[in-house]
């Protein structure tokens, strides 16, 4: 799972890079029209080539069944919600607008150059995240460690992640106006955030399978990814709101707060009583 999701995110990073190149080379409208054309081809290919016999799920399942009664599943999903909220609260609005203000001189050529540099940063960040995520089970020696240790590791790595946006927010407050040293520090700090974030994400993905029973694994994993999507929605909304109210320092401070909530939720996890070999 880690290799699959990590490679998926690395490919997503290449998409950021392609989008940045299209914005810089062709402009906004041609880039959007080109993406629409590619998506139309993909939709046609899916409609024509989708293999028969794919699982259809249980049609009689009620939506309420998705919600778990297992405390570990619920706390882990809460930790996931706040973790991804903490990423998107700076990733979606705050950092792109800050970099645009720093990098663009206001001309059309300057705007295109800024779009390419911002998109390239997002691409590098996402590819790094995917690479670390794919390598996390090997880095953590997950296959040779008991689940109780991995539960404690989830708490420690969330605590480590908290310090990065908190420190960056403090530096942004001290700096006041954008400065070259602050921009370079943000780039380095957010790349470090991506690496630690990837380890946290991989630990969550391992633990959701460890906590799920074989009878409810699809429901529990579905609930967990619902929390993931809710966290991204929360982060996106807060990104625009906090940037409007307090600029980049408030975006990063809110990210630290959300990581802290993720750490609190991870702290409520209890090692599973059973050892599920399929996990």
Secondary structure, 3 states (H helix, E strand, C coil): CHHHHHHHHHHHHHHHHHHHHHHHHCCHHHHHHHHHHHHHHHHHHHHHHCCCCCCCCCCCCCHHHHCCCCHHHHHHHHHHHHHHHHHHHHHCCHHHHHHHHHHCCCCHHHHHHHHHHHHHHHHHHHHHHHHHHHHHHHHHCHHHCCHHHHHHHHHHHHHHHHHHHHHHHHHHHHHCCCCHHHHHHHHHHHHHHHHHHHHHHHHHHHHHHHHCCCCCHHHHHHHHHHHHHHHHHHHHHHHHHHHHHHHHHHHHHHHHHHHHHHHHHHCCCCCCCCCCCCC
